Amino acid sequence: MQETTARVLDPSRIAGIGLCGAAAATVLAMSYHPTDLHGSADGGDFVHGTMIVLLAVTAVGLFHFAQRRGMDRLWILAGVVAYAISLGAHVGAATLNGFVAPALAARGPGAMGHDTLLLVWETNQALARHGVYATGAAFALWSYDFLLRAGTMNRLAGAFGMLAGVLPAAAIFTGILTMNVHGALAIYAAHAAWVALVGVQLIRRAE
């Protein structure tokens, strides 16, 4: 009984399940993202609040993954720093889009003039782009560690992580994708797929 309980409560298993669940929920939440900047009436505050919670769950799982890989290794630590930057940028973007803009819009027509709307929008977009770049750096650094390890699954995880990290960042940098709703959904879906794969790896290691 104690062995079964310990297996169920294994931190890596919990982190892995959390990553898989957060990855699926992130894609689902993005599919309900409002299409305008101040659409709290469309549930924008709920969607963005949910996204912030999912970002936190994902960060806990990925930091546990990094801890298991060894925080004394430079590229693992660098990945943690990069993902921390990503976390701050994405939380900032979600806060602006989901709470600041709707709060300003609720104050009446005069509170959300063109200049204010433009400032909020451009700040949101800059934070979102920085988040994608930082996520790409973190995924590439952690995927490098996968590629250093033996085994087909490790090599596949490393190769896919490189693609999931680098390609979205390159698409944003070159202008192929923008951080509108559809572009963000495509990018976050790619990120979520690799996060889920890391979650599966953590669950497998706990068995």
N, CA, C and O of each residue as an XYZ file, in Angstrom:
828
protein
N       0.830     -1.199      0.000
C       0.000      0.000      0.000
C       0.872      1.259      0.000
O       0.613      2.194     -0.758
N       1.897      1.282      0.845
C       2.784      2.436      0.904
C       3.508      2.622     -0.418
O       3.703      3.752     -0.865
N       3.906      1.525     -1.046
C       4.599      1.618     -2.329
C       3.671      2.190     -3.396
O       4.102      3.005     -4.212
N       2.395      1.772     -3.404
C       1.430      2.282     -4.369
C       1.189      3.767     -4.156
O       1.127      4.540     -5.112
N       1.051      4.166     -2.875
C       0.828      5.578     -2.560
C       2.020      6.426     -2.975
O       1.852      7.507     -3.540
N       3.226      5.937     -2.695
C       4.433      6.665     -3.063
C       4.533      6.818     -4.576
O       4.970      7.856     -5.075
N       4.128      5.784     -5.300
C       4.177      5.836     -6.764
C       3.196      6.872     -7.297
O       3.527      7.634     -8.206
N       1.990      6.904     -6.736
C       0.977      7.862     -7.176
C       1.404      9.287     -6.865
O       1.174     10.197     -7.662
N       2.030      9.484     -5.696
C       2.411     10.821     -5.249
C       3.824     11.217     -5.669
O       4.349     12.232     -5.211
N       4.429     10.428     -6.526
C       5.778     10.749     -6.991
C       5.770     12.138     -7.635
O       4.945     12.403     -8.509
N       6.680     13.030     -7.217
C       6.684     14.394     -7.770
C       6.808     14.440     -9.286
O       6.182     15.282     -9.930
N       7.606     13.549     -9.865
C       7.760     13.548    -11.311
C       6.473     13.139    -12.008
O       6.130     13.682    -13.059
N       5.765     12.188    -11.427
C       4.475     11.790    -11.994
C       3.488     12.953    -11.934
O       2.798     13.235    -12.914
N       3.421     13.627    -10.787
C       2.508     14.758    -10.631
C       2.871     15.874    -11.607
O       1.995     16.454    -12.250
N       4.181     16.177    -11.716
C       4.626     17.217    -12.644
C       4.304     16.839    -14.083
O       3.880     17.683    -14.872
N       4.504     15.573    -14.422
C       4.220     15.115    -15.777
C       2.750     15.202    -16.124
O       2.383     15.650    -17.210
N       1.911     14.774    -15.199
C       0.462     14.869    -15.422
C       0.044     16.335    -15.538
O      -0.792     16.693    -16.367
N       0.642     17.173    -14.690
C       0.344     18.602    -14.756
C       0.717     19.200    -16.102
O      -0.037     19.996    -16.661
N       1.877     18.821    -16.623
C       2.311     19.334    -17.924
C       1.378     18.873    -19.042
O       1.011     19.665    -19.909
N       1.003     17.619    -19.026
C       0.099     17.108    -20.070
C      -1.263     17.794    -20.002
O      -1.823     18.187    -21.025
N      -1.788     17.933    -18.784
C      -3.078     18.591    -18.623
C      -3.036     20.053    -19.001
O      -3.945     20.553    -19.662
N      -1.976     20.750    -18.585
C      -1.843     22.175    -18.903
C      -1.674     22.387    -20.402
O      -2.197     23.355    -20.954
N      -0.950     21.492    -21.062
C      -0.756     21.614    -22.507
C      -2.087     21.514    -23.240
O      -2.380     22.330    -24.113
N      -2.893     20.516    -22.888
C      -4.200     20.357    -23.535
C      -5.122     21.538    -23.219
O      -5.822     22.038    -24.099
N      -5.117     21.975    -21.964
C      -5.992     23.073    -21.551
C      -5.585     24.393    -22.188
O      -6.438     25.241    -22.453
N      -4.288     24.579    -22.438
C      -3.817     25.806    -23.077
C      -4.387     25.943    -24.481
O      -4.869     27.011    -24.858
N      -4.332     24.869    -25.251
C      -4.886     24.900    -26.610
C      -6.388     25.140    -26.558
O      -6.923     25.902    -27.364
N      -7.077     24.492    -25.612
C      -8.523     24.680    -25.473
C      -8.849     26.122    -25.103
O      -9.765     26.717    -25.671
N      -8.103     26.688    -24.154
C      -8.354     28.069    -23.729
C      -8.107     29.046    -24.873
O      -8.862     30.003    -25.044
N      -7.049     28.813    -25.662
C      -6.756     29.704    -26.778
C      -7.847     29.673    -27.838
O      -8.056     30.663    -28.539
N      -8.536     28.563    -27.961
C      -9.614     28.473    -28.954
C     -10.803     29.341    -28.571
O     -11.657     29.627    -29.411
N     -10.870     29.768    -27.299
C     -11.942     30.658    -26.836
C     -11.456     32.088    -26.667
O     -12.173     32.927    -26.121
N     -10.246     32.373    -27.128
C      -9.669     33.716    -26.983
C     -10.519     34.731    -27.740
O     -10.847     34.499    -28.903
N     -10.887     35.862    -27.108
C     -11.654     36.895    -27.826
C     -10.835     37.495    -28.952
O      -9.605     37.499    -28.905
N     -11.523     38.000    -29.966
C     -10.825     38.508    -31.151
C     -10.523     39.997    -31.080
O      -9.839     40.519    -31.961
N     -11.017     40.707    -30.046
C     -10.676     42.122    -29.916
C      -9.922     42.342    -28.628
O      -9.875     41.462    -27.768
N      -9.326     43.524    -28.489
C      -8.423     43.811    -27.377
C      -9.140     43.982    -26.058
O      -8.567     43.702    -25.005
N     -10.395     44.442    -26.092
C     -11.078     44.690    -24.821
C     -12.409     43.941    -24.763
O     -13.453     44.510    -24.444
N     -12.337     42.627    -25.088
C     -13.559     41.831    -25.135
C     -13.845     41.084    -23.855
O     -14.006     39.864    -23.881
N     -13.915     41.795    -22.708
C     -14.232     41.111    -21.463
C     -15.626     40.529    -21.493
O     -15.909     39.551    -20.800
N     -16.516     41.129    -22.301
C     -17.869     40.589    -22.403
C     -17.866     39.223    -23.063
O     -18.791     38.434    -22.872
N     -16.817     38.940    -23.847
C     -16.698     37.633    -24.499
C     -15.927     36.634    -23.636
O     -15.528     35.573    -24.116
N     -15.719     36.972    -22.371
C     -15.001     36.069    -21.481
C     -13.510     36.233    -21.531
O     -12.779     35.330    -21.125
N     -13.024     37.382    -22.025
C     -11.584     37.582    -22.137
C     -10.869     37.535    -20.805
O      -9.751     37.029    -20.713
N     -11.514     38.067    -19.757
C     -10.870     38.045    -18.445
C     -10.742     36.624    -17.933
O      -9.725     36.265    -17.339
N     -11.769     35.808    -18.161
C     -11.714     34.400    -17.722
C     -10.664     33.633    -18.514
O      -9.893     32.862    -17.943
N     -10.632     33.843    -19.832
C      -9.664     33.135    -20.684
C      -8.245     33.492    -20.273
O      -7.398     32.612    -20.120
N      -7.984     34.788    -20.095
C      -6.621     35.205    -19.758
C      -6.244     34.817    -18.331
O      -5.088     34.489    -18.063
N      -7.207     34.852    -17.421
C      -6.931     34.367    -16.071
C      -6.585     32.887    -16.075
O      -5.672     32.443    -15.380
N      -7.335     32.132    -16.873
C      -7.049     30.694    -17.006
C      -5.665     30.475    -17.598
O      -4.928     29.599    -17.143
N      -5.305     31.261    -18.607
C      -3.990     31.130    -19.233
C      -2.873     31.409    -18.235
O      -1.843     30.735    -18.259
N      -3.062     32.393    -17.358
C      -2.035     32.700    -16.359
C      -1.851     31.525    -15.406
O      -0.723     31.175    -15.056
N      -2.965     30.912    -14.984
C      -2.877     29.732    -14.113
C      -2.156     28.596    -14.831
O      -1.305     27.929    -14.242
N      -2.494     28.374    -16.102
C      -1.859     27.301    -16.873
C      -0.374     27.568    -17.091
O       0.433     26.638    -17.092
N      -0.010     28.836    -17.274
C       1.413     29.191    -17.370
C       2.153     28.818    -16.091
O       3.274     28.312    -16.137
N       1.513     29.071    -14.944
C       2.140     28.744    -13.660
C       2.312     27.232    -13.504
O       3.366     26.765    -13.072
N       1.279     26.473    -13.855
C       1.359     25.004    -13.761
C       2.459     24.479    -14.680
O       3.238     23.608    -14.293
N       2.515     25.011    -15.891
C       3.546     24.592    -16.840
C       4.942     24.925    -16.325
O       5.863     24.119    -16.452
N       5.098     26.115    -15.745
C       6.405     26.516    -15.218
C       6.851     25.581    -14.104
O       8.019     25.195    -14.057
N       5.944     25.213    -13.209
C       6.303     24.292    -12.122
C       6.780     22.957    -12.706
O       7.804     22.420    -12.284
N       6.032     22.429    -13.675
C       6.412     21.157    -14.276
C       7.741     21.223    -14.994
O       8.564     20.318    -14.856
N       7.967     22.287    -15.765
C       9.218     22.401    -16.512
C      10.409     22.666    -15.596
O      11.513     22.189    -15.856
N      10.185     23.424    -14.529
C      11.285     23.657    -13.585
C      11.624     22.375    -12.823
O      12.783     22.139    -12.480
N      10.611     21.551    -12.560
C      10.894     20.241    -11.949
C      11.704     19.385    -12.921
O      12.660     18.717    -12.527
N      11.313     19.412    -14.189
C      12.065     18.689    -15.219
C      13.522     19.158    -15.247
O      14.443     18.344    -15.307
N      13.720     20.480    -15.202
C      15.082     21.031    -15.217
C      15.854     20.624    -13.972
O      17.051     20.344    -14.041
N      15.176     20.591    -12.842
C      15.826     20.192    -11.593
C      16.300     18.748    -11.684
O      17.395     18.419    -11.228
N      15.488     17.902    -12.264
C      15.881     16.496    -12.437
C      17.085     16.372    -13.369
O      17.941     15.511    -13.168
N      17.149     17.222    -14.377
C      18.250     17.153    -15.336
C      19.552     17.696    -14.766
O      20.632     17.376    -15.263
N      19.452     18.524    -13.715
C      20.661     19.023    -13.064
C      20.847     20.510    -13.266
O      21.308     20.949    -14.320
N      20.487     21.289    -12.254
C      20.590     22.739    -12.351
C      22.044     23.220    -12.340
O      22.314     24.389    -12.615
N      22.974     22.323    -12.023
C      24.386     22.696    -12.050
C      24.950     22.669    -13.469
O      26.089     23.082    -13.686
N      24.173     22.189    -14.433
C      24.604     22.156    -15.828
C      24.205     23.468    -16.485
O      23.053     23.891    -16.386
N      25.138     24.102    -17.145
C      24.960     25.475    -17.596
C      23.757     25.624    -18.518
O      22.978     26.563    -18.353
N      23.582     24.716    -19.494
C      22.500     24.899    -20.457
C      21.136     24.617    -19.828
O      20.125     25.157    -20.279
N      21.097     23.774    -18.788
C      19.839     23.561    -18.078
C      19.464     24.820    -17.305
O      18.316     25.262    -17.346
N      20.430     25.393    -16.603
C      20.192     26.627    -15.861
C      19.819     27.769    -16.808
O      18.920     28.556    -16.513
N      20.507     27.854    -17.935
C      20.188     28.893    -18.916
C      18.762     28.738    -19.432
O      18.069     29.728    -19.668
N      18.329     27.499    -19.604
C      16.953     27.252    -20.019
C      15.951     27.720    -18.983
O      14.898     28.256    -19.330
N      16.272     27.521    -17.713
C      15.396     27.988    -16.637
C      15.279     29.510    -16.660
O      14.184     30.055    -16.524
N      16.407     30.191    -16.831
C      16.388     31.655    -16.892
C      15.564     32.126    -18.093
O      14.756     33.047    -17.975
N      15.775     31.485    -19.253
C      15.021     31.862    -20.452
C      13.526     31.648    -20.247
O      12.714     32.483    -20.648
N      13.163     30.528    -19.620
C      11.730     30.269    -19.425
C      11.140     31.212    -18.381
O       9.965     31.570    -18.469
N      11.933     31.617    -17.401
C      11.449     32.597    -16.426
C      11.143     33.928    -17.114
O      10.155     34.584    -16.786
N      11.987     34.327    -18.064
C      11.724     35.533    -18.848
C      10.441     35.357    -19.654
O       9.605     36.258    -19.715
N      10.297     34.189    -20.271
C       9.083     33.886    -21.031
C       7.837     33.962    -20.153
O       6.818     34.525    -20.552
N       7.930     33.395    -18.963
C       6.795     33.397    -18.047
C       6.374     34.825    -17.708
O       5.188     35.153    -17.757
N       7.341     35.671    -17.366
C       7.029     37.051    -17.038
C       6.415     37.796    -18.214
O       5.471     38.566    -18.042
N       6.958     37.564    -19.419
C       6.447     38.247    -20.608
C       5.021     37.812    -20.927
O       4.168     38.647    -21.228
N       4.762     36.513    -20.863
C       3.426     36.018    -21.195
C       2.391     36.414    -20.143
O       1.250     36.723    -20.486
N       2.774     36.407    -18.878
C       1.846     36.855    -17.837
C       1.544     38.339    -18.025
O       0.401     38.765    -17.859
N       2.567     39.131    -18.371
C       2.346     40.547    -18.625
C       1.411     40.774    -19.800
O       0.511     41.610    -19.723
N       1.614     40.036    -20.891
C       0.749     40.173    -22.065
C      -0.689     39.788    -21.744
O      -1.627     40.469    -22.159
N      -0.860     38.690    -21.003
C      -2.204     38.246    -20.639
C      -2.886     39.240    -19.702
O      -4.094     39.456    -19.799
N      -2.127     39.838    -18.807
C      -2.694     40.825    -17.882
C      -3.169     42.062    -18.636
O      -4.252     42.580    -18.365
N      -2.368     42.530    -19.570
C      -2.762     43.692    -20.372
C      -4.016     43.409    -21.180
O      -4.974     44.182    -21.156
N      -4.000     42.288    -21.898
C      -5.092     41.969    -22.812
C      -6.367     41.564    -22.075
O      -7.474     41.882    -22.510
N      -6.201     40.861    -20.961
C      -7.361     40.315    -20.285
C      -7.936     41.172    -19.187
O      -9.103     41.010    -18.828
N      -7.133     42.101    -18.631
C      -7.597     42.849    -17.467
C      -7.424     44.364    -17.611
O      -8.347     45.118    -17.299
N      -6.254     44.822    -18.078
C      -6.019     46.267    -18.167
C      -6.900     46.891    -19.247
O      -7.611     47.862    -18.985
N      -6.855     46.334    -20.464
C      -7.651     46.897    -21.557
C      -9.150     46.864    -21.261
O      -9.815     47.880    -21.461
N      -9.717     45.743    -20.792
C     -11.144     45.752    -20.464
C     -11.502     46.738    -19.347
O     -12.572     47.345    -19.375
N     -10.605     46.898    -18.363
C     -10.875     47.835    -17.268
C     -10.914     49.269    -17.790
O     -11.757     50.063    -17.372
N     -10.002     49.598    -18.704
C     -10.010     50.932    -19.301
C     -11.257     51.146    -20.150
O     -11.877     52.209    -20.098
N     -11.622     50.134    -20.931
C     -12.810     50.241    -21.783
C     -14.073     50.421    -20.952
O     -14.999     51.117    -21.368
N     -14.113     49.789    -19.767
C     -15.297     49.876    -18.914
C     -15.485     51.265    -18.310
O     -16.569     51.585    -17.823
N     -14.444     52.091    -18.337
C     -14.538     53.441    -17.779
C     -15.254     54.413    -18.717
O     -15.555     55.544    -18.336
N     -15.517     53.975    -19.916
C     -16.227     54.838    -20.844
C     -15.394     55.176    -22.058
O     -14.193     54.907    -22.080
N     -16.022     55.769    -23.083
C     -15.332     56.047    -24.347
C     -14.087     56.911    -24.194
O     -13.108     56.703    -24.911
N     -14.100     57.878    -23.275
C     -12.970     58.782    -23.151
C     -11.741     58.159    -22.541
O     -10.637     58.674    -22.718
N     -11.903     57.055    -21.823
C     -10.769     56.448    -21.120
C      -9.910     55.585    -22.030
O      -8.765     55.281    -21.695
N     -10.446     55.188    -23.175
C      -9.739     54.285    -24.077
C      -9.601     54.947    -25.442
O     -10.138     54.468    -26.440
N      -8.864     56.069    -25.464
C      -8.629     56.763    -26.718
C      -7.692     55.981    -27.613
O      -7.155     54.939    -27.237
N      -7.512     56.519    -28.817
C      -6.703     55.814    -29.806
C      -5.269     55.601    -29.314
O      -4.713     54.512    -29.459
N      -4.681     56.640    -28.735
C      -3.288     56.535    -28.280
C      -3.140     55.504    -27.165
O      -2.182     54.732    -27.144
N      -4.107     55.500    -26.231
C      -4.060     54.526    -25.136
C      -4.222     53.111    -25.664
O      -3.494     52.198    -25.272
N      -5.191     52.942    -26.563
C      -5.419     51.625    -27.168
C      -4.176     51.144    -27.896
O      -3.800     49.976    -27.792
N      -3.538     52.048    -28.633
C      -2.335     51.677    -29.381
C      -1.200     51.295    -28.443
O      -0.478     50.332    -28.703
N      -1.036     52.042    -27.352
C       0.029     51.732    -26.390
C      -0.187     50.368    -25.751
O       0.744     49.568    -25.650
N      -1.423     50.103    -25.318
C      -1.729     48.807    -24.693
C      -1.497     47.677    -25.685
O      -0.911     46.651    -25.338
N      -1.961     47.866    -26.927
C      -1.815     46.832    -27.950
C      -0.350     46.543    -28.266
O       0.062     45.383    -28.301
N       0.434     47.592    -28.496
C       1.833     47.395    -28.861
C       2.629     46.790    -27.698
O       3.527     45.976    -27.914
N       2.298     47.186    -26.480
C       2.974     46.591    -25.320
C       2.625     45.116    -25.199
O       3.492     44.280    -24.942
N       1.344     44.804    -25.387
C       0.908     43.404    -25.373
C       1.644     42.588    -26.422
O       2.117     41.487    -26.138
N       1.744     43.123    -27.635
C       2.391     42.404    -28.722
C       3.881     42.221    -28.476
O       4.438     41.158    -28.750
N       4.527     43.269    -27.956
C       5.961     43.161    -27.660
C       6.226     42.096    -26.603
O       7.153     41.298    -26.740
N       5.415     42.083    -25.551
C       5.583     41.076    -24.500
C       5.334     39.676    -25.044
O       6.068     38.740    -24.727
N       4.291     39.536    -25.868
C       3.980     38.221    -26.430
C       5.118     37.721    -27.319
O       5.488     36.548    -27.258
N       5.674     38.617    -28.149
C       6.805     38.211    -29.009
C       8.024     37.834    -28.174
O       8.674     36.823    -28.441
N       8.333     38.643    -27.167
C       9.463     38.315    -26.296
C       9.248     36.968    -25.614
O      10.192     36.197    -25.436
N       8.003     36.690    -25.235
C       7.690     35.400    -24.624
C       7.967     34.242    -25.553
O       8.475     33.204    -25.128
N       7.634     34.414    -26.826
C       7.890     33.351    -27.812
C       9.388     33.155    -28.012
O       9.865     32.022    -28.074
N      10.125     34.246    -28.114
C      11.578     34.137    -28.291
C      12.224     33.443    -27.085
O      13.073     32.566    -27.243
N      11.812     33.846    -25.889
C      12.401     33.261    -24.681
C      12.010     31.801    -24.527
O      12.826     30.981    -24.105
N      10.763     31.466    -24.866
C      10.338     30.063    -24.828
C      11.156     29.245    -25.814
O      11.587     28.136    -25.499
N      11.369     29.790    -27.007
C      12.172     29.091    -28.006
C      13.583     28.824    -27.515
O      14.134     27.747    -27.745
N      14.170     29.809    -26.836
C      15.523     29.620    -26.297
C      15.536     28.531    -25.232
O      16.431     27.686    -25.217
N      14.545     28.548    -24.341
C      14.476     27.537    -23.284
C      14.305     26.145    -23.869
O      14.994     25.209    -23.464
N      13.386     26.006    -24.822
C      13.148     24.693    -25.429
C      14.393     24.189    -26.152
O      14.720     23.004    -26.075
N      15.089     25.083    -26.852
C      16.292     24.664    -27.571
C      17.374     24.214    -26.606
O      18.042     23.210    -26.854
N      17.557     24.933    -25.518
C      18.576     24.567    -24.526
C      18.248     23.231    -23.871
O      19.126     22.383    -23.715
N      17.005     23.042    -23.491
C      16.618     21.783    -22.851
C      16.625     20.628    -23.858
O      16.935     19.490    -23.504
N      16.284     20.928    -25.108
C      16.292     19.879    -26.132
C      17.712     19.429    -26.442
O      17.947     18.265    -26.769
N      18.650     20.351    -26.338
C      20.059     19.986    -26.509
C      20.448     18.906    -25.505
O      21.204     17.990    -25.829
N      19.928     19.017    -24.286
C      20.220     18.001    -23.278
C      19.611     16.658    -23.661
O      20.223     15.613    -23.437
N      18.405     16.679    -24.239
C      17.809     15.431    -24.725
C      18.692     14.797    -25.798
O      18.892     13.582    -25.805
N      19.218     15.620    -26.701
C      20.014     15.094    -27.799
C      21.329     14.488    -27.327
O      21.898     13.639    -28.011
N      21.816     14.914    -26.167
C      23.051     14.366    -25.621
C      22.858     12.975    -25.019
O      23.832     12.276    -24.743
N      21.605     12.576    -24.817
C      21.321     11.322    -24.127
C      21.024     10.206    -25.128
O      20.539     10.448    -26.233
N      21.324      8.999    -24.713
C      21.076      7.845    -25.573
C      19.589      7.511    -25.571
O      18.857      7.873    -24.650
N      19.164      6.824    -26.605
C      17.775      6.363    -26.667
C      16.983      7.107    -27.719
O      17.135      8.314    -27.903
N      16.125      6.355    -28.414
C      15.328      6.930    -29.496
C      14.385      8.002    -28.997
O      14.255      9.049    -29.631
N      13.712      7.766    -27.860
C      12.767      8.742    -27.338
C      13.447     10.051    -26.976
O      12.903     11.129    -27.217
N      14.647      9.955    -26.393
C      15.383     11.180    -26.069
C      15.751     11.955    -27.329
O      15.635     13.180    -27.368
N      16.191     11.242    -28.350
C      16.567     11.918    -29.591
C      15.346     12.547    -30.261
O      15.427     13.659    -30.783
N      14.219     11.838    -30.248
C      12.997     12.392    -30.832
C      12.531     13.626    -30.059
O      12.145     14.636    -30.648
N      12.575     13.524    -28.721
C      12.174     14.662    -27.890
C      13.085     15.856    -28.144
O      12.622     16.995    -28.195
N      14.379     15.595    -28.302
C      15.316     16.675    -28.568
C      15.083     17.324    -29.915
O      15.089     18.550    -30.025
N      14.876     16.512    -30.945
C      14.666     17.050    -32.294
C      13.358     17.839    -32.364
O      13.307     18.930    -32.931
N      12.303     17.269    -31.777
C      11.017     17.959    -31.812
C      11.051     19.239    -30.986
O      10.438     20.241    -31.355
N      11.772     19.202    -29.867
C      11.881     20.391    -29.029
C      12.607     21.519    -29.744
O      12.236     22.685    -29.614
N      13.648     21.168    -30.502
C      14.348     22.176    -31.285
C      13.399     22.826    -32.291
O      13.379     24.048    -32.441
N      12.613     21.994    -32.978
C      11.669     22.520    -33.967
C      10.581     23.357    -33.304
O      10.239     24.436    -33.788
N      10.036     22.854    -32.189
C       8.955     23.560    -31.501
C       9.423     24.871    -30.898
O       8.632     25.799    -30.727
N      10.710     24.949    -30.575
C      11.237     26.180    -30.014
C      11.689     27.172    -31.060
O      11.379     28.360    -30.970
N      12.426     26.689    -32.062
C      13.072     27.582    -33.025
C      12.111     28.053    -34.115
O      12.111     29.235    -34.459
N      11.289     27.147    -34.667
C      10.443     27.520    -35.802
C       9.418     28.607    -35.462
O       9.279     29.555    -36.236
N       8.691     28.513    -34.336
C       7.771     29.620    -34.020
C       8.483     30.947    -33.834
O       7.994     31.981    -34.287
N       9.640     30.929    -33.169
C      10.394     32.169    -32.986
C      10.837     32.734    -34.328
O      10.782     33.945    -34.541
N      11.277     31.865    -35.233
C      11.694     32.313    -36.564
C      10.513     32.852    -37.356
O      10.652     33.826    -38.096
N       9.354     32.224    -37.204
C       8.154     32.684    -37.912
C       7.742     34.079    -37.450
O       7.317     34.905    -38.258
N       7.868     34.337    -36.153
C       7.558     35.665    -35.632
C       8.589     36.679    -36.105
O       8.233     37.782    -36.521
N       9.852     36.315    -36.045
C      10.933     37.233    -36.412
C      10.851     37.644    -37.881
O      11.105     38.800    -38.220
N      10.496     36.700    -38.750
C      10.438     36.976    -40.188
C       9.093     37.542    -40.623
O       8.943     37.958    -41.772
N       8.118     37.563    -39.727
C       6.804     38.095    -40.077
C       5.872     37.083    -40.720
O       4.773     37.445    -41.139
N       6.284     35.825    -40.808
C       5.402     34.796    -41.361
C       4.158     34.649    -40.490
O       3.052     34.471    -41.000
N       4.347     34.726    -39.171
C       3.233     34.717    -38.227
C       3.287     35.986    -37.387
O       4.356     36.545    -37.143
N       2.122     36.423    -36.953
C       2.035     37.524    -35.998
C       1.325     37.003    -34.751
O       0.735     35.923    -34.763
N       1.393     37.785    -33.677
C       0.777     37.340    -32.433
C      -0.687     37.775    -32.347
O      -1.154     38.242    -31.309
N      -1.411     37.606    -33.485
C      -2.862     37.717    -33.416
C      -3.418     36.394    -32.898
O      -2.652     35.487    -32.572
N      -4.726     36.276    -32.819
C      -5.317     35.082    -32.209
C      -4.903     33.818    -32.952
O      -4.519     32.830    -32.326
N      -4.976     33.840    -34.278
C      -4.679     32.631    -35.054
C      -3.190     32.282    -35.010
O      -2.826     31.113    -34.884
N      -2.335     33.296    -35.114
C      -0.906     33.036    -35.030
C      -0.510     32.517    -33.662
O       0.280     31.579    -33.548
N      -1.066     33.136    -32.616
C      -0.750     32.704    -31.251
C      -1.221     31.277    -31.010
O      -0.533     30.499    -30.350
N      -2.391     30.927    -31.543
C      -2.899     29.567    -31.364
C      -1.964     28.549    -31.994
O      -1.685     27.510    -31.395
N      -1.474     28.837    -33.200
C      -0.551     27.919    -33.870
C       0.744     27.772    -33.080
O       1.262     26.667    -32.919
N       1.262     28.901    -32.588
C       2.526     28.876    -31.845
C       2.368     28.151    -30.515
O       3.188     27.303    -30.164
N       1.325     28.482    -29.781
C       1.139     27.865    -28.469
C       0.781     26.388    -28.589
O       1.075     25.604    -27.687
N       0.150     26.004    -29.696
C      -0.122     24.581    -29.913
C       1.185     23.809    -30.118
O       1.341     22.699    -29.609
N       2.124     24.402    -30.868
C       3.432     23.760    -31.062
C       4.175     23.659    -29.733
O       4.753     22.619    -29.415
N       4.157     24.746    -28.960
C       4.791     24.715    -27.641
C       4.135     23.659    -26.745
O       4.819     22.904    -26.055
N       2.802     23.619    -26.768
C       2.075     22.686    -25.906
C       2.391     21.239    -26.253
O       2.456     20.384    -25.369
N       2.586     20.966    -27.538
C       2.894     19.588    -27.940
C       4.198     19.119    -27.302
O       4.290     17.987    -26.826
N       5.215     20.000    -27.294
C       6.486     19.589    -26.686
C       6.377     19.516    -25.171
O       6.961     18.633    -24.543
N       5.635     20.439    -24.588
C       5.419     20.391    -23.134
C       4.759     19.071    -22.744
O       5.144     18.458    -21.748
N       3.772     18.631    -23.516
C       3.116     17.354    -23.240
C       4.101     16.194    -23.376
O       4.057     15.241    -22.598
N       4.988     16.281    -24.366
C       5.993     15.229    -24.545
C       6.934     15.161    -23.344
O       7.286     14.069    -22.898
N       7.340     16.306    -22.822
C       8.153     16.332    -21.607
C       7.373     15.736    -20.448
O       7.937     15.012    -19.626
N       6.073     16.036    -20.373
C       5.235     15.463    -19.331
C       5.200     13.950    -19.394
O       5.294     13.277    -18.368
N       5.065     13.414    -20.598
C       5.064     11.953    -20.776
C       6.399     11.363    -20.333
O       6.441     10.312    -19.694
N       7.483     12.045    -20.677
C       8.814     11.575    -20.264
C       8.940     11.546    -18.734
O       9.508     10.607    -18.177
N       8.414     12.568    -18.062
C       8.463     12.592    -16.604
C       7.637     11.458    -16.004
O       8.058     10.823    -15.037
N       6.470     11.207    -16.573
C       5.624     10.108    -16.078
C       6.319      8.778    -16.271
O       6.293      7.929    -15.379
N       6.942      8.584    -17.425
C       7.662      7.336    -17.695
C       8.822      7.120    -16.743
O       9.085      5.995    -16.318
N       9.520      8.205    -16.406
C      10.653      8.105    -15.482
C      10.184      7.749    -14.080
O      10.937      7.169    -13.297
N       8.932      8.096    -13.759
C       8.421      7.826    -12.405
C       7.928      6.405    -12.262
O       7.696      5.947    -11.144
N       7.759      5.689    -13.370
C       7.216      4.330    -13.305
C       8.300      3.323    -12.916
O       8.025      2.128    -12.813
